[in-house]
Amino acid sequence: MIDAKPYPSPATFSKLDSQIGSLLSDPTTYRSIVGALQYLTWTWLDITYVANQVCQYLHAPTTVHLIAVKRILRYLKSTPTYGIHLSKGCPQLTAYCDADYVGCPDNRRSTTGFCIFLGNNLISWSSKKQQTVAHSSKKPNIGP
């Protein structure tokens, strides 16, 4: 990947799926690269989501998953100076959270995430797939 063309975004895929692509004959390289990507997420925060997405297919990676991993590597090549930067500022604590509803096409589970800032500095974050399938609590509108 040294001579690969840099890419401006860590991912352009919408959702990865276990049913698309053919299984890799030897998933060892895929697993090794994804493990390195997991390590990089400690300081390269902008790849956290996409690294999590490719990690979900370690048990049976396909050619489509490998293409997604290569795209992430091309992005890393184009952003060698990115990483955690801490700066002085107002010591205000701010938190954000979000979730997608039935985001995974394979098991219909939602993903929830949060991030916490101290001033302009990200100090904590998490993203995780829910353990149960999400169901809407909204009742259907029946009748006039």
C-alpha positions in Angstrom: 0.0 0.0 0.0 3.0 2.3 0.0 2.4 3.4 -3.6 -1.4 3.6 -3.2 -3.2 6.8 -4.0 -4.2 8.7 -0.9 -8.0 9.0 -0.2 -9.7 12.0 1.4 -12.2 10.1 3.6 -11.8 7.0 5.8 -14.9 5.4 4.1 -17.4 5.8 1.4 -19.3 2.6 2.0 -22.7 3.0 3.5 -23.1 -0.3 5.4 -21.0 -3.4 5.3 -22.8 -6.7 4.9 -21.7 -10.3 5.5 -23.6 -11.5 2.4 -21.8 -9.3 -0.1 -18.5 -10.4 -1.7 -16.7 -13.7 -1.6 -14.9 -15.1 1.5 -11.2 -14.5 1.6 -9.2 -17.7 1.2 -6.7 -16.6 3.9 -8.1 -14.0 6.4 -4.9 -13.7 8.3 -3.7 -10.5 6.6 -7.1 -8.9 7.0 -7.2 -9.7 10.7 -3.7 -8.4 11.2 -4.4 -5.1 9.4 -7.7 -4.6 11.3 -5.9 -5.3 14.6 -3.4 -2.5 13.8 -6.4 -0.2 12.9 -7.9 -0.9 16.3 -4.6 0.1 17.9 -4.5 3.3 15.9 -8.0 4.4 17.1 -6.5 5.4 20.4 -4.9 8.4 18.8 -6.5 8.6 15.4 -10.1 9.2 16.5 -11.6 9.9 13.0 -11.1 6.2 12.0 -12.9 4.8 15.2 -16.2 4.2 13.5 -14.9 2.7 10.3 -12.4 0.5 12.2 -15.3 -0.7 14.3 -17.3 -1.6 11.2 -14.5 -3.7 9.7 -13.8 -5.4 13.0 -17.3 -6.8 13.0 -16.4 -9.2 10.1 -13.2 -10.7 11.5 -14.8 -14.1 11.7 -15.5 -14.3 8.0 -14.1 -11.4 6.0 -15.0 -11.0 2.3 -13.4 -9.2 -0.6 -15.7 -6.2 0.0 -14.5 -5.9 3.6 -10.9 -6.0 2.4 -11.6 -3.2 -0.1 -13.0 -1.2 2.9 -9.8 -1.8 4.9 -7.6 -0.8 2.0 -9.7 2.4 1.7 -9.0 3.2 5.4 -5.3 2.6 4.8 -5.4 5.0 1.8 -7.0 7.6 4.1 -4.3 7.2 6.7 -1.7 7.8 4.1 -3.3 11.1 3.2 -3.5 12.3 6.9 -0.1 11.5 8.5 -0.3 14.6 10.8 -3.8 13.8 12.2 -4.1 12.7 15.8 -5.1 13.9 19.3 -4.3 17.6 19.8 -4.9 19.2 23.2 -5.2 22.9 23.5 -5.8 25.5 26.2 -9.3 26.9 26.5 -12.4 27.2 28.6 -12.7 24.3 31.1 -16.4 23.7 30.1 -17.5 20.1 30.1 -19.8 19.2 27.1 -21.2 15.8 26.2 -23.0 14.5 23.0 -24.7 11.2 22.3 -26.5 9.6 19.4 -27.9 6.3 18.2 -28.9 4.8 14.9 -32.2 2.8 14.8 -31.7 -0.7 13.5 -28.4 0.3 11.9 -27.0 -3.2 11.2 -28.6 -5.0 8.3 -27.4 -8.4 9.6 -28.9 -8.5 13.1 -31.0 -5.3 13.2 -29.2 -4.0 16.3 -28.7 -0.3 16.9 -25.4 1.4 17.6 -25.1 4.0 20.3 -22.2 6.4 20.9 -21.1 9.4 23.0 -18.3 11.8 23.2 -17.2 14.1 26.0 -15.2 17.3 25.6 -13.3 19.4 28.2 -13.2 22.8 26.4 -12.2 21.9 22.8 -10.4 18.7 23.8 -12.0 15.3 23.4 -11.4 13.4 26.6 -13.7 10.3 26.4 -15.8 8.6 23.7 -17.5 5.3 23.1 -19.4 3.5 20.4 -21.1 0.2 20.8 -23.7 -2.1 19.3 -26.7 -2.7 21.5 -27.1 -6.2 22.9 -30.8 -6.4 22.0 -32.8 -5.7 18.9 -34.4 -2.3 19.0 -38.2 -2.1 18.6 -40.1 1.1 18.2 -42.4 2.1 21.1 -44.6 4.2 18.8 -48.0 2.8 18.3 -49.2 2.7 14.7 -51.8 5.3 13.7 -54.9 3.4 12.8 -58.1 5.0 11.5 -59.1 8.6 10.9 
